[in-house]
Amino acid sequence: MPIRFNDNLLLWALGVLQPVSAIQIKEMLSQIFPSVSPLPSSNYIESLCKSWVSEGAVVKIPIKPFYLYSLTYKGNSKLFPKLRRHRDKARLFLLKKARSAKILMSGEQLRELAGVSLAEDGSRYTQELWRPIKPAVTSAGRFYWPPLSQQLLSLAGPEISSPDIFFDYYSFPTLQALRAASINTAEINDTSIHDLALAIGISPRLITSFLHAPENHYRSFEIGKRGGGTRTIKAPRLFLKVLQYWILDYMLFSLKVHPSCHSYQRGKSIITNASQHVSKPFVANLDIKDFFGSISTSQVNNLFKENGFGKKISRVLARLVTLEDALPQGAPTSPIISNSFLYEFDEGFSRLAPFYGINYTRYADDITLSGDRKDIIINLINDLTKHLNQYGLSINKAKTRIASKSGQQRVTGLVVNVRATPPRKFRRIVRAIFHNAYCRPNEYKSRIPEITGYLSYLKSFPYLADSKSLKEYVRTISKLR
């Protein structure tokens, strides 16, 4: 006897994949229920979506020559509570998988999926606020989509992580579409919890649960410090972590970060940071004490408002990215917030230091000054300390040091006396590991990821990229495999 699909199941599928077409909903069902026949036809799903639009449960987004659909507030409420919770879980697993997907664009596969011609498909990119909808395809040519079956044929994203690309799993391709589905007409930069939930494609109740008991959504563990001792990491659990990644990708990318800051950014690293201080007579290293833990929720709230976010959304976001009134080490949003928090500080000393012939850079909580005169550096350190106190931060005096050219000068772990390079002791250890791996490959096969990591790290130094030693390391790894 044929199975009749409950319309609520189709609404659930729409809520998981939104924005989604009727064709894609059917394809999702065919992947979840491969043995069920017949499935609801695309025409039936399309007519059902149109009826939901007429009653205000779904918003219709015209993407020629078909329509995409997303849930409104009313549509979210239309789902039974148990089904709504299940939708939230499936949606967040989907976002987790989609964010880490590596995308290969294929116009032919997109055409087969959506049933549109390439010429027609290109027309939807003409309006400024349309977001392109693209398929997630692995290098093997297979589509992946995470909820339930873990392999659902549908649209996914992102193509790459970048501030100027809006990811394809965004529930609404345009700001107008989001506002059309909203209870109010608030601007997107000062939206409510309900609008934020609607944009992501989850229930407002889930977001409020993160706000009311954030400690339930983190796990704590210890890791060792390079100089001894341990550091407490408070990492968000899966669902909150996915939400924080969404906030990072869609909202926090706009936070101002000064060019003198080299931490947690594409194209910058400990190497670019250290390179600013090569061959200087004096190099000073300063460490900010408990950097993340000293940035409070209210300071994060003010930071968001200063960067153009509205009062309501700033307050909500600040609570979603902090724990126990501080930035948690382990949250994906903490690095960019910490970078931006000291923007004005970095700006001030980047202007002041060159006036005295001094170079200034910062990598997270590590501040470096270098130049020809030690006395000027000492005076700047005193000024730095006073200004940091205005931000509620302090310098760890036990870790403050000034190294002359006659000794080893280090910046973020690299030696900078002549050029930015890993310490000799480290290079000797790595050389010994590769030598032993080449001589006794069977003993080192289990350590391939570790050894490959060493090689990738050394390749990041321009002067080592084509060196004889690295070519030998490549041969060693090939032998292990």
Secondary structure, 3 states (H helix, E strand, C coil): CCCCCCHHHHHHHHHHHCCECHHHHHHHHHHHCCCCCCCCCHHHHHHHHHHHHHCCCEEEEEECCEEEEEECHHHHHHCCHHHHHHHHHHHHHHHHHHHHCCCCCCHHHHHHHHCCCHHHHHHHHCCCCCCCCCECECCCCCECCCCCCCCCCCECCCCCCCCCCCCCCCCCCCHHHHHHCCCCCCCHHHCCHHHHHHHHCCCHHHHHHHHHCHHHHEEEEEEECCCCCEEEEEEECHHHHHHHHHHHHHCHHHCCCCCCECCCCCCCCHHHHHHCCCCCCEEEEEEECCCHHHCCHHHHHHHHHHCCCCHHHHHHHHHHCCECCECCCCCCCHHHHHHHHCHHHHHHHHHHHHHCCEEEEEECCEEEEEECCHHHHHHHHHHHHHHHHHCCCCECHHHCEEEECCCCCEECCEECCCCCECCHHHHHHHHHHHHHHHHCHHHHHHHHHHHHHHHHHHHCCHHHCCCHHHHHHHHHHHHHC
